[in-house]
């Protein structure tokens, strides 16, 4: 439980975000209410977003309570290993900046399903629209609510469902009223608060341990030095050896960062192509931080517990005669034992920032997809006002569905692994269709349609088999390698079908693929350090050095 001053700080923060979100969204809409693009202003902020706001919003939409809670849990359980998901994201953000963003801006689309229709056909658009809504509800909202509920229950002693419902309603109100402008403005603020809170926790854990060397000594004494390694050898008990990271992550990452509406919507709202390129690269540099401020505190918590400086008895229980630690609550335990009163309120505000930004971003993308890709198809004459209203209703329904999923998702031992396990079975066909669509002239509409249908069906079947029969050959495959295997199947399927059913380009689709890998690099870039080319090379160099140091 936390003290009254911390409760006041947390309450004031929620109130401030609510007021700022409403004010910014309503103000933007009043400024633009006399133009003829009400829907564009609401869903895409009138396509006026600049690179700093895009980068911060991308990071805020990605980082949620799930990351604060579950990355600390993974740091406690397996060390720095899951930091691979954070640093590998930098490479997929480079792909977004160099190859995908220019297409999205050039084609003038409002949603990624819209892009698939322009490149392939209507059937591909419909399928991606459905998958995008389902994934936003499940991955971006429900898991975030679960992580947030666990933390709020532990800190405040309130019922998990009561706390997340209150926070969700507050977030939904300013998101529904204010549109993407409200989402991006509040996400930019929440990113700063979230990072500040995470830095406070990192400093507290580091100070309590007495520095880096004492932590390493504890790892040596307990025979756990491998917790410092991010690239594990073949046969590692984590199921995530180095080759699984480099083969499996791109499948997950390209879908998440380059082909998922919830994330890419910030890029679609960019002022121009350079802002759309530099924004993701800025986010790529910020993604260096989570290993040090999200994962590392969990590792310090492990060594603090081993050396008697952190009491984890509250997390222990006996299962089948064996003592186990329920590490889901480790971040909350660190807040109550390592952070002094007053600063705890800042940490809670950071957690709420992650929760609220994730919910708001996902709700906005759901409302956009339902309005543009589903409703407008059957009601092409719908006015902008009608589209906005339908989007608001869709956001409310999505929130209710997400809340209903919480009991089911709570069965995962690790929230982060549960999240990525689901992504590994959703992503492969979408990643395949986008990659071939952008880089291969011969990728046909028929091949894309069947790859999405068949690939998704195989992914669902494999997921069910793995859960029902975990000891089977399929059930024993780690999710990262499963993602790679499913991607290879989808790749072979789409290439084969593209030769059986050759492409028939329309005037529109004929310009929506790169003629060569070098073509996107010829786009006009800002001069000096602001050039997307310079920033991309710099980011690749930094990531290579970091992976070498923590190999």
Secondary structure, DSSP 8 states (H G I E B T S, - for coil): ---HHHHHHHHHHHHHHHHHHHHHHHHHHHHHTTSS-HHHHHHHGGG-B-HHHHHHHHHHHH--HHHHHHHHHHHHHHTTGGGHHHHHHHHHHHHIIIIIHHHHHHHT-SSHHHHHHHHS-HHHHHHHHHHHHHHIIIIIIIHHHHHHHHHHHHHH---HHHHHHHHHHHHHHHHHHHHHHHHHHHHHHHHHHHHHHHHHHHHHHHHHHTSHHHHHHHHHHTT-GGGG-SSB-TT-TTS-BHHHHHHHHHHHHIIIIIS-HHHHHHHHTBSSHHHHHHHHHHHHHHTTHHIIIIIHHHHHHHHHHHTTSS--GGGEEEETTEEEE-GGGHHHHHHHHHS-TTHHHHHHHHHHHHHHHHHHHHHHHHHHHIIIIIIHHH-TT--HHHHHHHHHHHHHHHHHHHHHHHHHHTT-S-HHHHHHHHHHHHHHHHHHHHHHHHH-TT--HHHHHHHHHHHHHHHHHHHHHHHH-TTSTTTTS-HHHHHHHHHHHHHHHHHHHHHHS-----TTGGGSS-SSTTGGGGS---SGGG-HHHHHHHHHHHHHHHHHHT-
